[in-house]
Amino acid sequence: MHALDLLLVFLAFYPVVTGAAWMVGGVLFRVLEERPRLVTPPGGWPGVTVLVPAYNEEQVISRCVEALRQVDYPELEILILNDGSKDGTVAAARAAAGDDARCTVLDDGVNLGKADRLNDGMRRARHELVLVTDADTHLHPEAVRHLVARMTRSPRYAAIAGSPRVTNRGSVITTMQMLETASLIGLMRRTHALAGRVGTVAGVLGLFRRDAVLAVGGYDAQMATEDIELTWRLLEAGHLTGFEPDALVGMEVPQTVRGIWAQRTRWARGQGEVLRTHGRRVFSPRHMALWPIALEALLSYVWVLTMLIATVYGVVHWIRFPGDTKFQWMLAWGVGIAVIAMLQIAVATAVELRLDPKLPYACLLLPLYPLAYWTINALAAISAQTQGLVRGPRAKRVVWDLPRSSP
């Protein structure tokens, strides 16, 4: 078989194989691992410190703090980490905290950047278990208990990812992100969690063992996606990472094409930086257990590039030889992949239905999802992930660059 034939086979079957793996893994996790009923850990509920890094979050911080005050947990420390905001973030946070003794707003007037601000918060935390969340989120009252219950299943867990839900629903762009959260993120994390190796414990909601984070050096201020990079270092150190679907957190997502492009290019750049920085170590024999998530990240990028080349070739070939059936076969297979994508979303909807009863309504946009939304992600990967793979992390620290929407 020629190299071109192998490339075409990869192009045709990679999304089918990965989609099938995520569907099977998601269903298995749902059946074997999801336990909505909370059970008190042996020895009782350990103390938890919550870190909320904030920079110019005046519009959203009040809602976040108010939700944290409603969290049902016996011993909670809440640290609002202001990072030199230039608006009324501090005043809004203190007003929302009121006289709640659990809440402390830390403000030293200095802009460190998100990663270094979180590292400072880790060192200040009173408790061994530290929960990290964003300032534009609102936590479910029982989310902390669910995360702690999952963490205490094994001392090998260093981090547990929470389950984000889109709250600013209503537009086509935000509804498609509902589908993405369920069909891609939800199924992937469930599948990876079966092996105890979730590749991203995202900043939107994650519970960490403080000592494990500090032992590997904390967050890296030069990485575009500091949360992905920290997760990989924890895995390389021999820890496990998990996923707790019942740890719900509401989050706002970009509502414009410009906003989504800024977000996706940052994610893609960060994934490329992580692959460049950790690729040699991760693909060594001693880290064989990490090969599936590393290969998935790398092959997804290769597939996007291959798909772009094949599409351009197919269109040019069809223009030059309109009677040739090659383009028609490519188009037919593309439709088949789109059907697989819709089947994946259908399975994800069934798995997630108890957590988000309104998710089936989002499925009305299924025809648009693989065509429009995949295009944005693919272009972001080509333009930004390539830079991350070739150049690696930037020499200067990453700054806060994503605007917030009003609540």
C-alpha positions in Angstrom: 0.0 0.0 0.0 1.4 3.4 -1.0 1.8 6.3 1.5 -1.0 8.2 -0.2 -3.3 5.2 0.3 -2.4 5.0 4.0 -3.1 8.7 4.3 -6.5 8.3 2.7 -7.3 5.4 5.0 -6.3 7.5 8.0 -8.4 10.4 6.8 -11.4 8.2 6.3 -11.4 6.1 9.4 -9.8 8.2 12.2 -13.0 10.2 13.1 -15.0 6.9 12.9 -12.6 5.1 15.2 -12.3 7.9 17.7 -16.0 8.6 17.6 -16.8 5.0 18.3 -14.3 4.9 21.2 -15.7 7.9 22.8 -19.3 6.6 22.5 -18.4 3.2 24.0 -16.2 4.8 26.7 -18.9 7.4 27.6 -21.6 4.7 27.9 -19.3 2.4 30.0 -18.4 5.3 32.4 -22.1 6.2 32.7 -23.0 2.6 33.6 -20.0 1.7 35.8 -18.7 5.0 37.4 -21.5 7.6 37.7 -22.9 7.6 41.2 -25.2 10.5 41.7 -26.0 9.5 45.3 -23.4 11.1 47.6 -21.7 9.0 50.2 -19.6 10.6 53.0 -15.9 9.7 52.7 -14.3 7.6 55.4 -13.2 10.1 58.1 -15.7 12.7 57.0 -15.5 15.6 54.6 -12.0 17.2 54.4 -11.6 20.9 54.3 -11.5 22.6 50.8 -10.1 25.9 49.7 -11.7 27.6 46.7 -9.5 29.8 44.5 -11.2 32.3 42.1 -8.6 34.3 40.0 -10.1 37.6 38.8 -9.0 40.3 36.5 -11.5 43.0 35.5 -14.4 40.8 36.4 -16.7 43.6 37.8 -19.6 42.4 35.6 -19.7 38.8 36.7 -17.8 38.4 40.0 -20.9 39.0 42.3 -22.8 36.2 40.8 -19.8 33.8 41.2 -19.3 34.8 44.9 -23.0 34.5 45.7 -23.1 31.0 44.2 -20.0 30.0 46.3 -21.7 31.2 49.4 -24.6 28.8 48.7 -22.3 25.8 48.4 -23.3 23.0 50.7 -20.0 22.0 52.4 -19.0 21.8 56.0 -15.5 23.4 55.9 -14.9 25.8 53.1 -12.4 28.6 52.5 -13.1 30.9 49.6 -10.2 33.1 48.3 -11.0 35.7 45.6 -7.6 36.4 44.0 -7.7 39.8 42.4 -5.0 40.2 39.9 -4.5 44.0 39.7 -7.9 44.7 38.2 -8.5 48.2 36.8 -12.3 48.2 37.3 -14.6 47.6 40.3 -13.8 43.9 40.7 -12.6 44.2 44.3 -15.6 46.3 45.5 -18.1 44.0 43.8 -16.5 40.9 45.3 -16.4 42.3 48.8 -20.0 43.4 48.5 -21.1 40.0 47.4 -19.0 38.3 50.2 -20.7 40.4 52.8 -20.0 39.3 56.4 -19.4 35.6 55.3 -16.3 34.6 57.3 -15.4 31.9 54.8 -14.8 34.6 52.0 -11.6 36.6 51.7 -10.8 39.0 48.9 -7.1 39.3 48.4 -5.9 42.4 46.6 -2.2 43.4 46.5 -2.7 45.7 43.5 -0.2 43.7 41.4 -0.9 42.1 38.0 0.9 38.7 38.1 -1.1 36.9 35.4 -3.5 34.0 36.0 -1.0 31.2 36.4 1.2 33.0 39.0 -1.9 34.3 40.8 -3.2 30.7 41.1 0.3 29.5 42.3 0.2 32.2 45.0 -3.3 31.1 46.0 -2.2 27.5 46.2 0.5 28.5 48.7 -1.9 30.6 50.7 -4.6 27.8 50.9 -5.3 26.4 54.4 -6.5 23.1 53.1 -4.9 20.2 51.2 -7.7 20.0 48.7 -8.0 23.1 46.5 -10.8 23.9 44.1 -10.1 26.2 41.2 -12.9 27.9 39.2 -13.3 31.0 37.0 -14.8 34.3 38.0 -17.7 34.1 35.4 -19.0 30.7 36.7 -21.6 29.8 39.3 -21.1 26.5 41.2 -23.9 24.0 41.9 -24.4 23.8 45.7 -23.4 20.1 45.8 -20.5 20.4 43.3 -17.8 20.4 45.9 -19.1 17.3 47.7 -19.2 15.4 44.4 -15.6 16.4 43.5 -14.3 15.4 47.0 -16.2 12.1 46.9 -14.5 11.3 43.6 -11.1 12.4 44.8 -11.2 10.4 48.0 -11.8 7.1 46.0 -8.1 6.8 45.6 -5.0 8.6 47.1 -3.5 8.4 43.6 -5.9 11.1 42.3 -4.2 14.5 42.0 -7.0 16.3 40.2 -10.6 15.9 39.3 -12.3 17.8 36.5 -15.8 19.2 37.0 -18.7 19.2 34.6 -19.3 22.6 32.9 -22.7 23.7 31.6 -23.4 26.6 29.2 -25.6 29.2 30.9 -25.9 32.0 28.3 -28.1 30.0 26.0 -30.3 31.2 23.2 -28.2 32.0 20.2 -27.0 29.6 17.5 -23.3 30.0 18.6 -23.9 29.3 22.3 -26.3 26.4 21.5 -23.6 24.7 19.4 -21.3 25.0 22.3 -23.8 23.1 24.4 -23.6 20.3 21.9 -19.8 20.5 22.0 -19.7 20.3 25.8 -21.8 17.1 25.7 -20.7 15.3 22.6 -17.0 16.0 22.6 -15.8 17.2 26.1 -18.3 15.0 28.0 -17.7 11.8 26.1 -13.9 12.3 25.9 -13.5 12.9 29.6 -15.6 9.9 30.5 -13.6 7.7 28.2 -10.2 9.0 29.5 -11.5 8.8 33.1 -11.9 5.0 32.8 -8.1 4.8 32.8 -7.7 7.6 35.3 -6.0 9.9 32.8 -8.1 12.8 31.9 -5.9 15.0 29.7 -7.4 18.4 30.8 -8.5 19.4 34.2 -9.8 22.8 33.1 -9.7 26.0 35.0 -13.5 26.4 34.8 -13.7 23.8 37.6 -11.2 21.4 39.0 -10.2 20.0 42.4 -6.5 19.5 43.1 -4.3 18.1 45.8 -2.2 21.1 46.7 1.0 19.3 47.6 0.9 17.4 44.2 0.5 20.7 42.3 3.3 22.5 44.2 5.6 19.4 43.9 5.4 19.6 40.1 6.0 23.4 40.0 2.5 24.7 39.8 1.0 26.5 36.8 3.4 27.6 34.1 2.9 31.4 33.4 4.3 31.1 29.8 1.8 28.5 28.6 -1.3 29.7 26.6 -3.4 26.9 28.3 -1.8 26.6 31.8 -4.5 24.1 32.9 -3.7 21.5 30.2 0.0 21.8 30.8 -0.3 21.3 34.5 -2.5 18.3 34.0 0.1 16.7 31.8 2.8 17.3 34.4 0.7 15.7 37.1 0.2 12.7 34.8 3.9 12.5 34.0 4.6 12.5 37.8 2.6 9.3 38.1 -0.7 10.8 39.5 -4.1 10.0 38.2 -6.7 12.5 37.0 -10.4 11.9 37.0 -13.8 13.3 36.0 -17.0 13.9 38.0 -20.0 14.5 35.8 -22.2 15.5 38.8 -20.0 18.4 39.8 -21.9 20.9 37.8 -20.7 24.5 37.1 -22.5 27.0 35.0 -20.2 29.0 32.7 -20.6 31.8 30.1 -19.3 31.0 26.6 -18.4 33.4 23.7 -21.5 34.7 21.9 -19.8 36.0 18.8 -17.7 34.5 16.0 -14.9 36.9 17.0 -15.1 35.7 20.6 -15.1 32.1 19.8 -12.2 32.5 17.4 -10.1 34.1 20.1 -11.0 31.3 22.5 -10.3 28.5 20.1 -7.0 29.9 18.8 -5.8 30.2 22.4 -6.8 26.6 23.1 -5.2 25.4 19.9 -2.0 27.3 20.5 -1.9 25.9 24.0 -2.3 22.3 22.8 0.5 22.8 20.3 2.8 24.2 23.0 2.0 21.3 25.3 2.8 18.8 22.6 6.1 20.5 21.8 7.1 20.9 25.4 6.0 17.4 26.6 6.1 15.3 23.5 9.5 13.8 23.9 8.9 12.8 27.5 5.3 11.6 27.0 6.2 9.4 24.1 9.0 7.7 26.0 8.4 4.0 27.1 8.1 4.9 30.8 5.1 7.0 30.0 3.3 4.5 27.8 0.1 4.9 29.8 -0.1 8.5 28.5 0.3 7.6 24.8 -3.5 7.4 24.1 -4.2 11.1 25.1 -1.0 12.3 23.5 -1.6 10.4 20.3 -5.2 11.7 20.2 -4.0 15.3 20.5 -1.4 14.8 17.8 -3.4 12.7 15.4 -6.4 15.1 15.6 -4.1 17.9 14.4 -2.7 15.7 11.6 -6.2 14.8 10.6 -7.3 18.4 10.3 -4.3 19.2 8.1 -4.9 16.1 6.0 -8.6 17.0 5.6 -7.7 20.5 4.4 -5.3 19.1 1.8 -7.8 16.5 0.6 -10.6 19.0 0.4 -8.5 21.4 -1.7 -7.3 18.6 -3.9 -10.8 17.2 -4.3 -12.3 20.5 -5.4 -9.5 21.2 -7.9 -9.7 17.7 -9.3 -13.5 18.0 -9.7 -13.1 21.4 -11.5 -10.5 19.9 -13.9 -12.2 16.5 -14.3 -15.9 17.0 -13.6 -16.8 13.5 -14.9 -14.4 11.7 -12.4 -16.1 10.0 -9.5 -13.3 10.6 -6.9 -14.7 13.8 -5.7 -18.2 12.3 -5.5 -16.7 9.4 -3.3 -15.0 12.0 -1.1 -18.2 13.9 -0.7 -20.1 10.8 0.2 -17.6 9.8 2.8 -17.7 13.3 4.2 -21.5 12.9 4.6 -20.9 9.6 6.3 -18.5 11.3 8.8 -21.1 13.9 9.5 -23.6 11.2 10.2 -21.2 9.6 12.7 -20.8 13.0 14.4 -24.6 13.3 14.7 -24.8 9.8 16.1 -22.1 10.7 18.6 -24.1 13.7 19.7 -27.2 11.5 20.1 -25.3 9.1 22.3 -23.9 12.0 24.3 -27.4 13.5 24.7 -28.7 10.2 26.1 -25.7 10.0 28.5 -26.1 13.6 29.7 -29.9 13.8 29.8 -30.2 13.5 33.5 -27.8 16.4 34.0 -29.2 18.7 31.3 -32.8 17.9 30.4 -32.9 20.8 27.8 -30.0 19.3 25.8 -32.3 17.6 23.2 -33.6 21.0 22.1 -30.1 21.9 21.1 -30.0 18.9 18.8 -32.2 20.8 16.4 -29.0 22.5 15.2 -27.3 19.1 14.5 -27.1 19.8 10.7 -25.1 22.9 11.3 -22.8 21.5 14.0 -20.4 19.4 11.9 -20.4 21.9 9.0 -20.0 25.3 10.6 -18.6 24.6 14.1 -16.0 22.0 13.0 -14.8 24.5 10.4 -14.0 27.1 13.1 -12.2 24.6 15.2 -10.2 23.2 12.2 -9.1 26.7 11.1 -8.1 27.5 14.6 -6.0 24.4 14.8 -4.3 25.1 11.5 -3.5 28.7 12.3 -2.7 28.5 16.0 -1.7 25.0 16.9 0.9 25.0 14.1 2.5 28.0 15.8 2.5 26.3 19.1 4.1 23.1 17.7 6.7 25.0 15.8 7.6 27.9 18.2 6.6 26.5 21.6 5.6 28.7 24.5 6.1 32.5 24.2 9.1 34.0 26.0 6.8 36.3 28.1 4.0 35.3 30.4 0.4 35.0 29.1 -1.9 37.9 29.9 -5.7 38.0 30.5 -7.1 38.6 27.0 -10.7 37.3 26.9 -13.5 39.9 27.5 -16.4 38.9 29.7 -20.0 39.3 28.8 -22.4 40.9 31.2 -24.6 38.5 33.2 
